[in-house]
Amino acid sequence: MAKHESTLILSHISNPLLLLRINRLTDFSENSDSSPDSEFARRQPYGENYDPDIAHPSAHYDDDLHVECPSHTTEAKLVRKIDLRVMPFLCILYLLAFLDRVNIANAAVYGLKKDLKLDGENVQYNTALTIFFVPYIIFEIPSNIFLKRLRPHAWLSGCMFFFGLVSICQGLVKNYSGLLTTRFFLGLFESGMFPGCFYLIGMWYKRSEAQRRYTFFFSSTTLAGAFGGLLASAIGKMDGMRGYKGWRWIFILEGVLTCVVAITFFFFIPNFPEEAKWLNEEERAYVQARLRADQGRSAAERKIGLRDVGRVFKDFKIFIGGFMYFGLIVPAYGYAFFAPGIIQTFGYSQIQTQLHSVPPWAAAFGFAMLVATFSDFFRHRFLFTLIPISVAIAGFAILISVHHHPKVQYAALFLVTMGVYSAMPVVVCWFNLNLGGHHRRAVGSAWQIGFGNIGGIIATYAFLMKDYPGYKPGYSICIAFCCLSAVSCCVYAGSVWNINKRRDGAPRDLGLTEFEKTELGDGSPDYRYLL
């Protein structure tokens, strides 16, 4: 490449990593050295067994991404086949994970705090909620790296079995220390569930078809909330059986269910498309080709190293994505952990409280699927984050301003759940599927979920007993964090729109090989972000 040509091209590029790559290419072309030493240096950053040109025998780095669908099927039929093999297992897995995480709220209604002699101000109870998030936040990124190395079916089912086991132990604790210990290990083993499942789903679907799948998966949380309320109302009637209180049976029975399902799911949880044995060779090639055409090549065969992690965090959009999710986690966990207590202030009995906790969750599921359907139809995400967030803010505003009107306050809970739990899957899907390649998506998705869950710590102290029954500080905190999420979504939308506009006006042919584009992921000049 001539010197003046390379200078002209570089003037259009602001991505430091891309500049580094093009400089490397320019140096290679001007000093074409095919000696063994130069070839070794070229491969060194990726491992001595990794060939930058042909990364894997099954990784066809050709220019033709338009592979025809196998003659024995159609794209629609193949997507339905993927749906049946991917979504049900991941949804059930996360439903049980969320159920084991938040069933402590149902247990509290049945006397957990009294039997364990927790303090009357709820500080110890709130601390028990908080300690869950410490390992949950720290181990999100390492978990996704292990997921890629150990394969999803082994890693996810193994984590599932152990957090089910910890849930059983939670039903056997005798004091506050035991509760803290079990909550810590529950957070440790659940840390890989959410980011791992979101990462895996993102490696199976195109961006234009992913939102409904992400939302259906995420709505496992709303189904878990509804199912948890119904289950708790039934299990609570076992109070005194075998000498155990009702709240202990909630932990024990739900933990046993999780362990049994985990053992079964070891044989059913799907791996990545490149390893799917339930697809034939033609189907695997087509699935990979359609994903490459939509998202770029994935580099699934390359291991993720510390250098990859560092490069991901050089992108400022990674941090914006974290705040988008962080702002929604506070109201989401605030509701999940304290909804039974809030509903009880409306004057309901223990059983009625559990049953009245179900409808808001069910409404959230329906509204979330409606939002996801329209979002996929219009192939747009930004407005479908702002609209649900506005609905949630309206719900919290009613709860702050209206008192002594239980029906109106109860209706406001519907707005809260519908808004928060509809916006969250759109935010996560939008951010994750705008990350190109296995390495960027594995790190970026885990970062967003890990950083966002710091909000869970704030949520556990948002609703304190001293604020009972109005909980004005808690509702005010939730409104503030909803606004933070909305502002972050606006900043992110402006950023990706601006980058797309710059790339549209820049030269397309920069002489990059397919390997170079794969390494850049969404930093490639050919990549366009979804708005």
C-alpha angles and dihedrals in degrees: 000000000000118000097242091047093053091048091053092051095045091054089068096052128083100169106106093205091051091049089052091050094048092047088052091051092047091051091047093051095046094045099032100187115172095180119133091248094056092046090052090051090050092054097038100092091057103042130277093268095052117097111203091207100044106019096179136358089250095046103094105197095190129134096244110091094162099091112171120246112255111269094237094062145021132237092252092052091047092051090050089051089052090047092055094047100041113029106048095054096045092046093051090045093054093041089059092043093054091042092055089047101052102028087096086079090059091044091053090059089056095054108276093138093049096046093048090044095236116177119274094239091064092236093126092046091050090048090053088054092047099051089062090069098053098076090027090064099038098050101044097097096040088049093057090049090052089046090059094045099043097036123250099262092058099039099043096043091046093052089046093054093050097047088050089053091050090050089057089051089050088063091055100050118125103196148012093277091056091050091052092049095050093045090053094053091043088059091047096054095039093051093091099047106079102035091038094054093044090049092050094048090050091057092057105046139055117244093249092057101034103082096073090048093048091048093046089051094045091047086068082086092059091045089048089053092050094041091045092055093049093044093047091051089055098040091047088069088065089072109144096013111141087357094293126124119237094255091057091054089054091061096039100048095042090048092051090050090052093050093050092048091047093057090051094045093057086081097042111038106106126238126214120303091255090062102036107131092184089069121070121233095266093049093048091051092050095046091051092046095052090049092048090052091052103036107013126250116323105212087216092163094060121090120237114242136183090264090061091050091051093050092052091056092054087074111088091206089069090067093046089053089054092054092047089061096033091062092055097044093069096060091036095056091034088062097038094052100037107028094099090051092047092048090049089061087066088071102261126144122243095268093042090050091055092047094047090053090066105068097058090053092049091050090050090055093052095045093046092054090048091052091047093050093053092043092055092043093055093034088228132122111173101075090041089063096048097048096055092042088055090051090053092049089052090053094051091046090057091049091053096048104034121071135168091022104102095179093053092044091048090051089052089059088062090057091048095052094040092051102041099039092046095050096047099066091045091052093049095043093047094051098040097048090049088063111089123216136013096275097050093042095047093052098035096049093048091048093051093049094040096048092040092055090064080081087066089067090054091047093056090061097039096085110049128175091241088065093052128161102007098041091194095158090052094050091045091052090051092052091049093052092046087056090049090054092048092051091047090051089053092050092047092048091050091049097051092042090053093048092049090050092051092048092049089057096043128084112276100204107068096155093253118156120229088255091056091050090049092052091051093051109181088358089074115113088233094057120100122195122228113241 
